[in-house]
Amino acid sequence: MTDALNPGVITFQEAAMLKKLLLGPAAALVLLYVSAAPSLASSQVGQGSLFLDGHVVGTVVPPAQLAAGTGQDPFYEVTNGASGQLGIAGVGPGDAGAFHGGSWQVWTVTFNSGVTPYLLTSASAVAAAQAAGDVTVTRVADADFRCPITQQN
């Protein structure tokens, strides 16, 4: 009896063709997933850290961009800081009337030539470093962003 006359039994050639039909699209999907995974990972929400009043607090990343110049809460980004330097929130939850939920107004802080960078962990430390002539503070309105503080340690 031949396989053609025996329903439910497939030939070797039919099995090979079936494998190609199933494995080809599956392999393409795997390649698509692998190539897309890095961009998916970079856009996923995660956790970040920054300084607030001398303490490390958590944030949600990636942040959402705001229209230039619309940030309300001061955020200091140190461009050439000491090892371990994080961004610095000028205000946070509990600062009565001053905190707008992480609508950040971006300022860059750059240690001046000849000054050895040191850790800055609060808005008052930034102000003191600026008053001492150690840093230059510059408003960068087109970098404003929204990023809530998620936890205080």
Contacts in CASP RR format, 6 or more apart in sequence:
PFRMAT RR
TARGET T0000
AUTHOR 0000-0000-0000
METHOD contacts of the structure
MODEL  1
MTDALNPGVITFQEAAMLKKLLLGPAAALVLLYVSAAPSLASSQVGQGSL
FLDGHVVGTVVPPAQLAAGTGQDPFYEVTNGASGQLGIAGVGPGDAGAFH
GGSWQVWTVTFNSGVTPYLLTSASAVAAAQAAGDVTVTRVADADFRCPIT
QQN
3 9 0 8 1.000
3 10 0 8 1.000
3 11 0 8 1.000
10 18 0 8 1.000
42 62 0 8 1.000
43 62 0 8 1.000
45 60 0 8 1.000
45 61 0 8 1.000
45 62 0 8 1.000
46 60 0 8 1.000
46 61 0 8 1.000
46 62 0 8 1.000
47 58 0 8 1.000
47 59 0 8 1.000
47 60 0 8 1.000
47 61 0 8 1.000
47 150 0 8 1.000
48 58 0 8 1.000
48 59 0 8 1.000
48 60 0 8 1.000
48 61 0 8 1.000
49 56 0 8 1.000
49 57 0 8 1.000
49 58 0 8 1.000
49 59 0 8 1.000
49 86 0 8 1.000
50 56 0 8 1.000
50 57 0 8 1.000
50 58 0 8 1.000
50 59 0 8 1.000
50 75 0 8 1.000
50 86 0 8 1.000
50 87 0 8 1.000
50 88 0 8 1.000
50 89 0 8 1.000
50 149 0 8 1.000
51 57 0 8 1.000
51 86 0 8 1.000
51 87 0 8 1.000
51 88 0 8 1.000
51 89 0 8 1.000
51 120 0 8 1.000
51 121 0 8 1.000
51 122 0 8 1.000
52 88 0 8 1.000
52 89 0 8 1.000
52 90 0 8 1.000
52 92 0 8 1.000
52 122 0 8 1.000
52 149 0 8 1.000
52 152 0 8 1.000
53 121 0 8 1.000
53 122 0 8 1.000
53 123 0 8 1.000
54 121 0 8 1.000
54 122 0 8 1.000
54 125 0 8 1.000
55 121 0 8 1.000
55 152 0 8 1.000
55 153 0 8 1.000
56 86 0 8 1.000
56 153 0 8 1.000
57 89 0 8 1.000
57 149 0 8 1.000
57 150 0 8 1.000
57 151 0 8 1.000
57 152 0 8 1.000
57 153 0 8 1.000
58 149 0 8 1.000
58 150 0 8 1.000
58 151 0 8 1.000
58 152 0 8 1.000
58 153 0 8 1.000
59 147 0 8 1.000
59 148 0 8 1.000
59 149 0 8 1.000
59 150 0 8 1.000
60 147 0 8 1.000
60 148 0 8 1.000
60 150 0 8 1.000
61 147 0 8 1.000
63 104 0 8 1.000
63 145 0 8 1.000
63 146 0 8 1.000
63 147 0 8 1.000
64 145 0 8 1.000
64 146 0 8 1.000
64 147 0 8 1.000
65 144 0 8 1.000
65 145 0 8 1.000
65 146 0 8 1.000
66 103 0 8 1.000
66 104 0 8 1.000
66 144 0 8 1.000
66 145 0 8 1.000
66 146 0 8 1.000
67 144 0 8 1.000
68 141 0 8 1.000
68 142 0 8 1.000
68 144 0 8 1.000
69 105 0 8 1.000
69 141 0 8 1.000
69 142 0 8 1.000
69 144 0 8 1.000
70 103 0 8 1.000
70 144 0 8 1.000
71 100 0 8 1.000
71 103 0 8 1.000
71 104 0 8 1.000
71 105 0 8 1.000
71 106 0 8 1.000
71 144 0 8 1.000
72 100 0 8 1.000
72 102 0 8 1.000
72 103 0 8 1.000
72 105 0 8 1.000
73 89 0 8 1.000
73 90 0 8 1.000
73 91 0 8 1.000
73 92 0 8 1.000
73 98 0 8 1.000
73 99 0 8 1.000
73 100 0 8 1.000
73 101 0 8 1.000
73 102 0 8 1.000
73 103 0 8 1.000
73 104 0 8 1.000
73 105 0 8 1.000
74 89 0 8 1.000
74 90 0 8 1.000
74 91 0 8 1.000
74 104 0 8 1.000
74 105 0 8 1.000
74 107 0 8 1.000
74 123 0 8 1.000
75 87 0 8 1.000
75 88 0 8 1.000
75 89 0 8 1.000
75 90 0 8 1.000
75 104 0 8 1.000
75 105 0 8 1.000
75 106 0 8 1.000
75 107 0 8 1.000
75 145 0 8 1.000
76 87 0 8 1.000
76 88 0 8 1.000
76 90 0 8 1.000
76 107 0 8 1.000
76 108 0 8 1.000
76 109 0 8 1.000
76 120 0 8 1.000
76 123 0 8 1.000
76 126 0 8 1.000
76 137 0 8 1.000
77 87 0 8 1.000
77 88 0 8 1.000
77 106 0 8 1.000
77 107 0 8 1.000
77 108 0 8 1.000
77 109 0 8 1.000
77 140 0 8 1.000
77 143 0 8 1.000
78 85 0 8 1.000
78 87 0 8 1.000
78 88 0 8 1.000
78 108 0 8 1.000
78 109 0 8 1.000
78 110 0 8 1.000
78 111 0 8 1.000
78 117 0 8 1.000
78 120 0 8 1.000
79 108 0 8 1.000
79 109 0 8 1.000
79 110 0 8 1.000
80 110 0 8 1.000
80 111 0 8 1.000
80 117 0 8 1.000
81 111 0 8 1.000
81 117 0 8 1.000
81 118 0 8 1.000
81 119 0 8 1.000
81 120 0 8 1.000
82 117 0 8 1.000
82 118 0 8 1.000
82 119 0 8 1.000
84 119 0 8 1.000
85 117 0 8 1.000
85 119 0 8 1.000
85 120 0 8 1.000
88 109 0 8 1.000
88 120 0 8 1.000
88 121 0 8 1.000
88 122 0 8 1.000
88 123 0 8 1.000
88 125 0 8 1.000
88 126 0 8 1.000
89 102 0 8 1.000
89 104 0 8 1.000
89 123 0 8 1.000
89 149 0 8 1.000
90 122 0 8 1.000
90 123 0 8 1.000
91 98 0 8 1.000
91 99 0 8 1.000
91 123 0 8 1.000
92 98 0 8 1.000
92 99 0 8 1.000
92 101 0 8 1.000
92 102 0 8 1.000
92 149 0 8 1.000
93 99 0 8 1.000
93 101 0 8 1.000
93 149 0 8 1.000
93 152 0 8 1.000
101 146 0 8 1.000
101 148 0 8 1.000
101 149 0 8 1.000
102 146 0 8 1.000
102 147 0 8 1.000
102 148 0 8 1.000
102 149 0 8 1.000
103 144 0 8 1.000
103 146 0 8 1.000
104 144 0 8 1.000
104 145 0 8 1.000
104 146 0 8 1.000
104 147 0 8 1.000
105 139 0 8 1.000
105 141 0 8 1.000
105 144 0 8 1.000
106 139 0 8 1.000
106 140 0 8 1.000
106 141 0 8 1.000
106 143 0 8 1.000
106 144 0 8 1.000
106 145 0 8 1.000
107 126 0 8 1.000
107 137 0 8 1.000
107 138 0 8 1.000
107 139 0 8 1.000
107 140 0 8 1.000
108 137 0 8 1.000
108 138 0 8 1.000
108 140 0 8 1.000
109 120 0 8 1.000
109 126 0 8 1.000
109 129 0 8 1.000
109 130 0 8 1.000
109 135 0 8 1.000
109 136 0 8 1.000
109 137 0 8 1.000
110 135 0 8 1.000
110 136 0 8 1.000
110 138 0 8 1.000
111 117 0 8 1.000
111 134 0 8 1.000
111 135 0 8 1.000
112 133 0 8 1.000
112 134 0 8 1.000
112 135 0 8 1.000
112 136 0 8 1.000
115 133 0 8 1.000
115 134 0 8 1.000
115 135 0 8 1.000
120 126 0 8 1.000
120 129 0 8 1.000
120 135 0 8 1.000
126 135 0 8 1.000
126 137 0 8 1.000
129 135 0 8 1.000
130 136 0 8 1.000
130 137 0 8 1.000
END
